[in-house]
Amino acid sequence: MFWTLELASHLEDAPWPATKDELIDYSIRSGAPIEVVENLQELEDEGGEIYEGLEDIWPDYPSQEDFFFNEDEY
């Protein structure tokens, strides 16, 4: 399983919190690349675990604070 920012971006508007099956269904219905579906299928699901956000799926997912963009400059 591998994630990139591009692949993860397809789940940003997912209906969080969600189960693995709900995320797979969402990614298929929204037309996400097959790699997203495959990555979700590879998640170790422990009986309907609820994922609160992308950070639960990809712990290294960068947050807004990780980008050094100063909005005051623009």
C-alpha positions, 0 to 999 in steps of 0.5 A: 500500500502506498499513498501520495498526495494526489491519491489521498486528495480523492478522499478529502471530501469523503463522508468522515467518519466512515468505515473501510467499506464506506470509503471503498464505496465512496471512492468507486462512486466518485471515480477515484483511481483504482489505486485508491480502492486497492489501498483501501482494500489493503487496510487491516480492518478490525471489525468495522473500524471507524476512520475519523479522517485521512490521518487514521489511514495515512498517519503521515498525511500532511496537514495545513500546518505542514506547508510553509505558506504564509497567507498574510503575504498574499 
